[in-house]
């Protein structure tokens, strides 16, 4: 949903419109702009995915100051924000510390903590907002964690996950899995904060790491589907659990790891085969890029899943004359019952 586009606002009213869109009366802040009138530019958008809100802004230089007095006048349901700098260099201050924010950094603010945030020149950021009650962490813990996020081994995983939310957030609002996605995202962020504030060997951190193992494994594997060397043993080692423990946790969640990886790879290949970007690639190259070592094995699995060969799918000979529609009438591969290694051997 578009919240604000200052290009459509009278230059004389832009500062007030910016403040209204960013703060409203329930979230008091002081806002300082680098320019005025026509120099003020901003485009803000928002999406509600389950219980979390995704917010994006691209605007001219500014700084938001949230003081102790502002905190005392907070709204009834405060939030914790986790933001990513997507353009420009962000500046932040909280807990007596100052730091700069680049494209590979996460920035966490608890609404009940005084802070300063903004940038010079044109910049942009994306933020995910979590209800404090759902996150379930005290103000002091969030503040302490926000100052040492990179101490957590989950930092990059959470960064990738949040980036994925913003690839196309619109359809996610109405997706049947929106509530589950919001819960998984909340648990990932909670794990990140606990991991950053505590030693990962302590009981609280180990407990939450176990609770979020399925989400962490699935998120990590999706970023490496093209790696033919990805194996269950390697996945278990990278998540510091035994292979038996990994299989047990995933099994209780109804997930067969090898079959799930094959399903994800076939889905990726299906999209690539009919995409404008990859139509020039030989089918064997598509198979290799999706982590399959054997083109013939890829073709067999593809046909078993979709009822057509990869070439028929690409050429639109799936019984409908339209590429992008599987012959079995579904959007995802069906189960085959095989326990095929993820490398497609």
Residue, then its C-alpha position, 0 to 999 in steps of 0.5 A: x500500500x502506498x503511504x506517501x509520495x511527496x511528488x504529489x504533494x504541494x512543496x509547502x506541505x511536504x514537511x507536514x505530510x512526511x511527519x504525518x506518514x512517518x510518525x502519526x500522533x501515536x508515535x511522537x518523534x522530532x524530524x529534521x530535514x536537510x532541505x525544504x519545500x521542493x527539495x523534500x522527496x519521499x515515497x513510502x509503502x507498507x504491507x501487512x503480512x500476518x502479524x508483521x508489517x513491512x515498511x519501505x521508504x526512499x527519501x531525501x536526507x533526514x534525521x528522526x530524533x526519539x527522546x526520553x520524553x517521546x518514549x514516555x508518550x508511547x502508544x499502547x502497543x509499541x513495536x520493535x523494528x528491524x531495518x536494512x539500508x538499501x541505498x545511501x549510508x544510514x546513521x544510528x544512535x542508541x544506548x550511548x553508541x553511534x554507528x553507520x549502516x550499509x547494505x549488509x547491516x541490520x539495525x534494530x530499535x525498540x520503540x521504548x528506547x531513545x534513538x536517532x536514525x537517518x541519512x544524508x542525501x538520497x537514501x532508502x531503507x526497508x523495515x519489518x515491524x514486530x509487536x513487542x508482546x509477540x516478540x516477548x523480549x524486554x527492552x534492555x535485552x533488545x537494546x543490548x542485542x541491537x549493539x552487537x548483532x554481528x556477534x550472532x551467527x544468525x545475522x546473515x541468515x536473518x538478513x537474507x530472510x528479510x531481504x526475501x520478504x521484500x522481493x515481492x511483498x504484495x502477494x504475501x499479504x493475501x497468501x494462505x501461508x502469511x500467518x505462518x510466515x509471520x510467525x517464522x519471521x518473528x521467531x527468527x528475529x527473536x533467535x537473532x536477538x537472544x543469540x546476540x545478547x547471550x552466549x549461544x551455549x546458554x539454555x535460553x539460546x539453545x532452546x530458541x535455536x532448537x525451536x527455530x531449527x526448521x525455519x533456519x534450515x529451510x531458509x538457509x537451503x533455499x539460498x543454496x539450491x544451486x549447490x550440487x554439493x549440498x548434503x544433509x550431513x553438510x546441512x547438519x554440520x553447518x547448524x551444529x546438530x547431528x544428522x540424526x537430530x536434524x532428521x528427527x526435527x524435520x520429520x516431526x514437522x512432516x518434512x523429508x529433507x532430500x525430497x523437499x530439496x528436490x521439490x524446491x530445485x524442480x520448482x526453480x527449474x520450472x520457472x527458469x525454463x520459461x523465463x525470458x532471462x534463461x530461455x537461451x540456456x540449454x536444458x542441461x545448463x538449467x539442470x546444472x544451475x538448479x543443483x542437478x548433476x545428471x541431466x537425465x535424472x533431472x528430466x526423469x524427476x521433472x516428468x514424474x513431478x509435472x507430467x511433461x518433459x522439461x523441453x515440452x514445458x519450455x515449448x508449451x506442449x503440456x496439453x494446454x499449449x501454455x508454458x507455465x502450467x504443469x501437466x498434472x494440474x498443480x503448481x508443485x511437484x508431487x511426491x515420488x517416495x524416493x530418497x534421492x540425494x540432494x545433488x541429483x546423483 
